[in-house]
């Protein structure tokens, strides 16, 4: 990038969301307290012991760079750890001006207790999330930590984090149906306040449909990231009669919206309908879902009906969209 090029301005809502999450992490991990990780040690002392666990030949200068502490702060920190019997210093040069640092047996015991505390803390937190989100947490934290590191070193770019590709397939892995129900239930509970009735009805209808998947006129695709289902779409040939296919259960995991995966799924479904020579494909959706509406418009769907009803335990406006199969001449 040219030196005169302006620095791109990131969306303010993104910046503020990250700042809010960062403050929450600091609070919830205990960094506002005078001690950390179930010990009587300060946060800087805890991190110093962890760094020294595998820091053969580590010096005070090395430790200062790793912890981003000034020389005077490192000196005071090491003095306390040495006095407490957790760390020993050994001269590595005849003049004694450079000393290597090492953990004592007591220091290693303290580090083991810190790791035990921290692992339990992480495991307890992850149990509050569905398993498919665990990888998102790992990748997100790792990427942001690397970006922060790179930002402290001008001229260096953060190493790109590997991202598993998204695969779209018709073969259903174990747990796929339950995952499709979960994605719908979470999304519509958050966006529309739908509850147990919606989830139960959706699960019942999807289970019934799965028994008809051996019929070649029906199809269900899933988007996979690794072993995790992150999207789905289906074509049901039996709902609307022989002339019209029903597009159903089109959903994406929150983190995939805007990734192009929705377009891939929709393209699979419409191409299937054209191969099956369905004259038309219909779908029902709710008003106000603008991102999905744009996808439908781009795929050739047009609004043909709108109905207000007390559906799913809430007053809603449902919309019916139709795509007419393109003629061969087109």
C-alpha positions in Angstrom: 0.0 0.0 0.0 1.3 3.5 -0.9 2.4 5.5 2.1 0.0 8.3 1.1 -3.0 5.9 1.0 -5.6 6.7 3.7 -6.1 4.0 6.4 -9.4 2.4 5.8 -12.0 3.2 8.4 -13.7 0.1 9.9 -17.5 0.2 10.6 -18.0 1.8 14.0 -20.4 -1.0 15.2 -17.7 -3.6 14.5 -15.1 -1.6 16.5 -17.5 -1.0 19.4 -18.6 -4.6 19.5 -15.0 -5.8 19.8 -14.3 -3.2 22.5 -17.3 -4.3 24.5 -16.4 -8.0 24.2 -12.8 -7.3 25.2 -13.9 -5.4 28.3 -16.2 -8.4 29.2 -13.3 -10.8 28.7 -11.0 -8.7 31.0 -13.8 -8.7 33.7 -14.9 -12.3 33.4 -11.3 -13.7 33.3 -10.5 -11.8 36.6 -8.0 -9.3 35.3 -9.7 -6.5 37.3 -8.8 -8.4 40.6 -5.5 -8.0 42.4 -5.0 -11.8 42.1 -5.6 -14.2 39.2 -6.3 -17.9 38.5 -7.2 -18.9 42.0 -3.7 -17.9 43.3 -2.5 -15.2 45.6 -0.4 -13.8 42.7 -1.0 -10.7 40.6 -1.9 -11.2 36.9 1.6 -10.2 35.8 3.1 -12.7 38.2 0.9 -15.5 36.9 1.8 -14.8 33.3 5.5 -14.6 34.2 5.4 -18.0 35.7 3.7 -19.5 32.6 6.3 -17.9 30.4 9.1 -19.3 32.4 7.7 -22.8 32.4 9.2 -23.4 29.0 11.6 -20.5 28.9 15.0 -22.2 29.1 17.6 -19.5 29.2 15.0 -16.7 29.5 16.3 -13.5 30.8 14.7 -10.5 32.5 14.9 -8.7 29.1 13.2 -11.6 27.3 10.4 -11.7 29.9 9.9 -8.0 29.6 9.4 -8.2 25.8 7.0 -11.2 26.1 4.9 -9.5 28.8 5.3 -6.0 27.3 6.5 -4.7 30.7 9.1 -1.9 31.4 12.5 -2.9 32.8 11.7 -1.4 36.2 8.4 -3.3 36.4 10.1 -6.6 35.5 12.8 -6.0 38.1 10.2 -5.5 40.9 8.1 -8.5 39.7 11.1 -10.8 39.6 12.3 -9.6 43.0 8.9 -10.7 44.5 8.9 -14.1 42.8 12.5 -14.8 43.9 11.7 -13.8 47.4 8.6 -16.0 47.4 10.7 -19.0 46.3 9.0 -19.4 42.9 11.9 -18.3 40.7 15.7 -18.6 40.8 18.2 -16.4 38.8 21.6 -17.7 37.7 24.3 -15.5 36.2 25.1 -16.4 32.6 28.0 -13.9 32.1 31.0 -13.5 34.4 30.1 -9.9 35.2 26.7 -11.0 36.5 24.9 -8.5 34.4 22.8 -11.1 32.6 20.9 -13.8 34.5 18.8 -16.7 33.3 15.5 -17.3 35.0 14.1 -20.7 36.0 11.2 -22.0 38.0 11.8 -23.7 41.3 9.9 -26.8 42.4 7.5 -24.5 44.1 7.1 -22.4 41.0 6.3 -25.5 38.9 3.7 -26.6 41.4 2.1 -23.1 41.1 2.1 -23.3 37.3 0.4 -26.7 37.4 -2.3 -25.3 39.7 -2.7 -22.3 37.4 -3.2 -24.5 34.3 -5.7 -26.7 36.2 -7.7 -23.6 37.2 -7.6 -22.1 33.7 -8.6 -25.3 31.9 -11.6 -25.8 34.2 -12.6 -22.2 33.6 -12.4 -22.7 29.8 -14.3 -26.0 29.9 -17.1 -24.5 32.1 -17.5 -21.6 29.7 -17.5 -23.8 26.6 -20.3 -25.9 28.1 -22.5 -22.9 27.8 -22.1 -22.9 24.0 -23.2 -25.5 21.5 -20.3 -27.7 20.3 -20.4 -26.3 16.8 -19.4 -22.9 18.1 -16.3 -24.0 19.9 -14.1 -23.8 16.7 -15.5 -20.4 16.0 -14.3 -19.2 19.5 -10.8 -20.7 18.9 -10.4 -19.2 15.5 -11.7 -15.8 16.4 -9.6 -15.4 19.6 -6.5 -16.7 17.8 -7.0 -14.4 14.8 -7.6 -11.3 17.0 -4.7 -12.0 19.3 -2.4 -12.3 16.2 -3.9 -9.1 14.8 -3.1 -7.2 18.1 0.4 -8.6 18.0 0.9 -7.4 14.4 -0.5 -4.0 15.2 2.2 -3.5 17.8 4.9 -4.1 15.2 4.4 -1.7 12.2 5.4 -3.2 8.9 4.4 -6.7 9.8 1.1 -8.3 8.7 -0.8 -10.8 10.7 -0.3 -14.3 9.5 -3.6 -15.5 7.8 -5.5 -18.0 9.9 -6.5 -21.1 8.1 -10.2 -21.4 7.6 -11.9 -24.6 6.8 -13.6 -24.5 3.4 -17.4 -24.9 3.2 -18.6 -28.0 1.3 -22.2 -28.4 0.1 -23.5 -31.9 -0.2 -26.6 -34.0 -0.2 -25.3 -36.8 2.0 -26.4 -36.1 5.5 -23.9 -36.6 8.3 -25.1 -37.9 11.7 -26.8 -35.2 13.7 -27.7 -33.1 10.6 -31.4 -33.0 11.1 -31.1 -32.0 14.7 -28.6 -29.3 13.8 -30.9 -27.9 11.1 -33.7 -27.6 13.7 -31.3 -26.0 16.1 -30.2 -23.3 13.7 -33.8 -22.4 12.9 -34.9 -22.4 16.5 -32.0 -20.2 17.6 -32.4 -17.7 14.7 -36.2 -17.3 14.9 -36.2 -17.2 18.7 -33.7 -14.3 18.5 -35.3 -12.5 15.5 -39.0 -13.1 16.0 -39.4 -14.5 19.5 -40.6 -17.9 18.4 -40.5 -20.6 21.0 -41.1 -24.2 21.7 -44.1 -24.6 19.5 -42.2 -23.4 16.4 -39.2 -25.7 17.2 -41.4 -28.8 17.9 -43.4 -28.3 14.7 -40.3 -27.7 12.6 -38.7 -30.9 14.1 -41.8 -32.9 13.3 -42.1 -31.7 9.7 -38.4 -32.2 9.0 -38.5 -35.7 10.5 -41.5 -36.6 8.3 -39.7 -35.2 5.2 -36.6 -37.2 5.9 -38.6 -40.3 5.4 -39.3 -39.2 1.9 -35.7 -38.5 0.8 -35.5 -41.8 -1.0 -37.9 -40.3 -3.6 -35.6 -38.8 -6.2 -38.0 -35.8 -6.6 -37.0 -34.7 -3.1 -33.6 -33.4 -2.0 -31.9 -31.9 1.1 -28.5 -30.2 1.0 -26.3 -29.3 3.9 -23.3 -26.9 4.0 -20.5 -28.4 6.1 -17.5 -26.8 7.7 -15.4 -29.8 8.7 -17.9 -32.1 10.4 -20.3 -29.3 11.4 -23.5 -28.5 9.6 -23.6 -24.7 9.0 -26.4 -24.4 6.5 -29.2 -26.3 4.8 -31.9 -26.1 2.1 -34.5 -28.6 0.8 -36.8 -29.2 -2.1 -40.1 -31.0 -1.2 -42.0 -32.3 -4.2 -45.1 -33.4 -2.4 -46.4 -30.3 -0.5 -47.8 -28.2 -3.3 -48.8 -30.8 -5.9 -47.1 -32.1 -9.0 -46.7 -28.7 -10.7 -44.9 -26.8 -8.0 -41.9 -27.7 -5.8 -41.6 -26.4 -2.3 -38.3 -24.8 -1.2 -37.9 -25.4 2.6 -35.5 -25.2 5.5 -33.2 -22.6 4.0 -30.9 -21.5 6.9 -27.3 -20.5 7.6 -25.3 -20.4 10.7 -24.9 -16.8 12.0 -21.2 -16.6 11.2 -21.7 -17.5 7.5 -24.1 -14.8 6.5 -22.6 -12.8 3.6 -20.1 -15.6 2.8 -21.7 -16.7 -0.4 -22.8 -20.0 1.1 -26.4 -19.1 0.9 -26.2 -18.4 -2.8 -24.4 -21.8 -3.3 -27.2 -23.6 -1.5 -29.9 -21.7 -3.4 -28.2 -22.4 -6.7 -28.1 -26.1 -5.9 -31.8 -26.1 -5.1 -33.0 -24.2 -8.2 -30.7 -26.2 -10.6 -32.3 -29.4 -9.1 -35.8 -28.0 -9.7 -34.9 -27.2 -13.3 -33.5 -30.7 -13.9 -36.7 -32.2 -12.5 -38.7 -29.9 -14.8 -40.8 -28.4 -12.1 -42.8 -25.6 -13.8 -42.5 -23.5 -10.6 -40.8 -23.4 -7.2 -42.5 -21.7 -4.3 -41.3 -20.8 -0.8 -42.9 -19.2 2.2 -40.9 -16.8 4.4 -41.6 -13.9 6.8 -41.6 -10.3 5.9 -38.6 -8.2 7.0 -35.9 -10.8 6.4 -34.1 -8.5 4.0 -30.9 -10.5 3.5 -32.8 -13.6 2.4 -35.1 -11.5 0.2 -32.1 -10.2 -1.8 -31.0 -13.8 -2.4 -34.5 -14.8 -3.5 -34.7 -11.8 -5.9 -31.4 -12.6 -7.4 -32.4 -16.3 -7.9 -35.5 -15.3 -9.8 -38.1 -15.5 -7.1 -41.0 -13.0 -7.1 -43.5 -12.1 -4.4 -46.9 -13.5 -5.3 -48.8 -13.6 -2.0 -48.8 -12.0 1.4 -50.8 -13.2 4.4 -51.1 -12.0 8.0 -51.7 -14.8 10.5 -51.1 -15.7 14.1 -48.6 -18.3 13.2 -46.0 -19.9 15.5 -47.6 -18.2 18.5 -46.9 -14.7 17.2 -48.7 -12.3 14.8 -46.7 -12.5 11.6 -46.8 -11.5 8.0 -46.0 -14.4 5.7 -44.9 -14.0 2.1 -45.0 -16.5 -0.7 -42.4 -16.2 -3.4 -42.4 -18.1 -6.7 -39.7 -18.8 -9.3 -40.9 -19.9 -12.7 -38.7 -22.4 -14.5 -36.8 -20.6 -17.3 -37.8 -21.6 -20.8 -35.3 -23.4 -23.0 -35.2 -20.4 -25.3 -34.1 -18.2 -22.4 
